[in-house]
Amino acid sequence: MALSEELLNSPLIKIGYIDELEGYITGLTIAQANNYERLNPGTIFIFVDGDGKVRYLDITQVNQLTFADIERSDPCIITPLPCTSPTINFYGGGGIGAQGNAIVDQNGVIIAVDMVNRGFGYTTPPQVQIIDPCDNGSGAVIDTTIDGGQVDQVIVIDGGTGYLPPPETVPQYPAILELVDVVVQNPGINYDCARDELTVCIDRNGTVVKEPNGTIMTYECDPFGRIRNVRVAQRGVFSEYVRICLHSKTGVNAELIPIFEVVRDPILAQEQRDLRKVIQVYDLVGLTVQGYVDGKPYYGKVYYDNEIKYAGVPGTGRPVRVYDTKTQSVDRTAYANQGDSVRIVGAVEGTTQTTTTPTTTQNNQTTIVDIQISNTGQVTQTVVNPNNQGTTGGY
């Protein structure tokens, strides 16, 4: 169906694209987008709909836009809304599309931003606006860096105070924060690199205490005792606002900012959960559910092996399968397949007879049977006895 002249040339429907030299270009009409497509076939265009959602369209999809696409899909809400975690708004920088969820600790401090979309077309680092719907929090200052037209690092210069963590009734997901880098905001002067101790500190009821949580860092000084750089040799895990402390008798004024990597929905053993700090993140942006693990939605990284989906990244511990439905993840033994790693709690007597659909026999001794089915069909079983001693066999 041919588009009307009014729709083709309406300035209300604004189409954009990413230019390699000038970054994000916007304000094109549908007719102008078609002219640009003829000169640049295969262009992916950018359109912001009435709900403020950024959509990436080819020219066919651009030509399907109507005035309804610039209207709100839901009516305006005039009743009071519950107070929630702050919203992160990226603006400026010549680009578009950067989105992230603020991570607020139990003390009301913003400690990191989980980047859901790093955007496109940024020529300078975008600025960050922290929007608190109820004006509970204040004082947070956040900077950004860019790489290849996308937001690279989000640096929390000051976490502010008074912000609300997510209430239990809103969409949220678990995460852990790993300290991966330290930005030298101010190098200070007169530090002694051979003696001064660099560590992680946390404020406990007005007292600053050392809590590195496994973090190991090294640093370099110039001849005047100014901090050149800091390297994180071993990552620590945190769930609250921390400071990088440099204990010195001579040095002054160094300002060191921690940078965290957000690991969404970490697959951790129970003993690891007791040691590591898991924090809940309010999902204001809207993450994609990657699948289900043990009956719960999984939002983290996935990889594929033999067309089977697993959590995390390959080569980093025991494979954990991500299922397409909640039912499959709960009754995972019924869906065992090549490459699966199945963990079964049951009772065995003597040795365990194992097949690709494992079964157990009744006995008063409880044990755990680990079964690994390789891609070649070989089955390896590990019986974990009550004294935690494992025995392994294969066939």
Secondary structure as the mmCIF struct_conf table of DSSP 4:
data_model
#
loop_
_struct_conf.conf_type_id
_struct_conf.id
_struct_conf.beg_label_comp_id
_struct_conf.beg_label_asym_id
_struct_conf.beg_label_seq_id
_struct_conf.end_label_comp_id
_struct_conf.end_label_asym_id
_struct_conf.end_label_seq_id
HELX_LH_PP_P HELX_LH_PP_P1 ALA A 2 SER A 4
HELX_RH_AL_P HELX_RH_AL_P1 GLU A 5 LEU A 8
TURN_TY1_P TURN_TY1_P1 ASN A 9 ASN A 9
TURN_TY1_P TURN_TY1_P2 PRO A 11 LEU A 12
BEND BEND1 ILE A 13 ILE A 13
STRN STRN1 ILE A 15 ASP A 19
TURN_TY1_P TURN_TY1_P3 GLU A 20 GLU A 22
STRN STRN2 GLY A 23 LEU A 28
HELX_RH_AL_P HELX_RH_AL_P2 ILE A 30 LEU A 39
BEND BEND2 ASN A 40 ASN A 40
TURN_TY1_P TURN_TY1_P4 PRO A 41 GLY A 42
HELX_LH_PP_P HELX_LH_PP_P2 THR A 43 ILE A 44
STRN STRN3 PHE A 45 VAL A 48
TURN_TY1_P TURN_TY1_P5 GLY A 50 ASP A 51
BEND BEND3 GLY A 52 GLY A 52
STRN STRN4 VAL A 54 LEU A 57
HELX_RH_AL_P HELX_RH_AL_P3 ILE A 59 VAL A 62
TURN_TY1_P TURN_TY1_P6 ASN A 63 GLN A 64
HELX_RH_3T_P HELX_RH_3T_P1 PHE A 67 ILE A 70
BEND BEND4 GLU A 71 GLU A 71
BEND BEND5 SER A 73 ASP A 74
HELX_LH_PP_P HELX_LH_PP_P3 PRO A 75 ILE A 77
BEND BEND6 THR A 79 THR A 79
HELX_LH_PP_P HELX_LH_PP_P4 PRO A 80 CYS A 83
HELX_LH_PP_P HELX_LH_PP_P5 SER A 85 PRO A 86
STRN STRN5 THR A 87 TYR A 91
TURN_TY1_P TURN_TY1_P7 GLY A 93 GLY A 94
STRN STRN6 ILE A 96 VAL A 104
TURN_TY1_P TURN_TY1_P8 GLN A 106 ASN A 107
BEND BEND7 GLY A 108 GLY A 108
STRN STRN7 ILE A 110 PHE A 120
BEND BEND8 THR A 123 THR A 124
HELX_LH_PP_P HELX_LH_PP_P6 PRO A 125 PRO A 126
STRN STRN8 GLN A 127 ILE A 131
TURN_TY1_P TURN_TY1_P9 PRO A 133 CYS A 134
BEND BEND9 ASP A 135 ASP A 135
STRN STRN9 SER A 138 ASP A 147
TURN_TY1_P TURN_TY1_P10 GLY A 148 GLY A 149
STRN STRN10 GLN A 150 THR A 161
HELX_LH_PP_P HELX_LH_PP_P7 TYR A 163 PRO A 167
TURN_TY1_P TURN_TY1_P11 GLU A 168 THR A 169
BEND BEND10 VAL A 170 VAL A 170
STRN STRN11 GLN A 172 ASN A 186
STRN STRN12 ILE A 189 ILE A 189
TURN_TY1_P TURN_TY1_P12 CYS A 193 ARG A 195
STRN STRN13 GLU A 197 ARG A 204
TURN_TY1_P TURN_TY1_P13 ASN A 205 GLY A 206
STRN STRN14 THR A 207 LYS A 210
TURN_TY1_P TURN_TY1_P14 ASN A 213 GLY A 214
STRN STRN15 ILE A 216 CYS A 221
TURN_TY1_P TURN_TY1_P15 PRO A 223 PHE A 224
BEND BEND11 GLY A 225 GLY A 225
STRN STRN16 ILE A 227 GLN A 234
STRN STRN17 VAL A 237 PHE A 238
BEND BEND12 SER A 239 GLU A 240
STRN STRN18 ARG A 243 HIS A 247
BEND BEND13 LYS A 249 THR A 250
STRN STRN19 VAL A 252 VAL A 252
STRN STRN20 GLU A 255 ARG A 264
BEND BEND14 ASP A 265 ASP A 265
HELX_RH_AL_P HELX_RH_AL_P4 GLN A 270 LEU A 275
BEND BEND15 ARG A 276 ARG A 276
STRN STRN21 ILE A 279 TYR A 282
BEND BEND16 LEU A 284 VAL A 285
HELX_LH_PP_P HELX_LH_PP_P8 LEU A 287 VAL A 289
STRN STRN22 GLY A 291 VAL A 293
TURN_TY1_P TURN_TY1_P16 ASP A 294 GLY A 295
STRN STRN23 LYS A 296 TYR A 298
BEND BEND17 GLY A 300 GLY A 300
STRN STRN24 VAL A 302 ASP A 305
TURN_TY1_P TURN_TY1_P17 ASN A 306 GLU A 307
STRN STRN25 ILE A 308 ALA A 311
BEND BEND18 GLY A 312 GLY A 312
TURN_TY1_P TURN_TY1_P18 PRO A 314 GLY A 315
BEND BEND19 THR A 316 ARG A 318
STRN STRN26 ARG A 321 ARG A 321
STRN STRN27 TYR A 323 TYR A 323
BEND BEND20 ASP A 324 THR A 325
HELX_RH_AL_P HELX_RH_AL_P5 LYS A 326 VAL A 330
TURN_TY1_P TURN_TY1_P19 ASP A 331 ASP A 331
HELX_RH_3T_P HELX_RH_3T_P2 ARG A 332 TYR A 335
TURN_TY1_P TURN_TY1_P20 GLN A 338 GLY A 339
STRN STRN28 SER A 341 ALA A 347
BEND BEND21 GLU A 349 THR A 351
HELX_LH_PP_P HELX_LH_PP_P9 THR A 352 GLN A 353
BEND BEND22 THR A 356 THR A 357
BEND BEND23 ASN A 364 ASN A 364
STRN STRN29 THR A 366 ILE A 373
TURN_TY1_P TURN_TY1_P21 ASN A 375 THR A 376
BEND BEND24 GLY A 377 GLY A 377
STRN STRN30 VAL A 379 VAL A 384
TURN_TY1_P TURN_TY1_P22 PRO A 386 ASN A 387
BEND BEND25 ASN A 388 ASN A 388
STRN STRN31 GLY A 390 GLY A 394
#
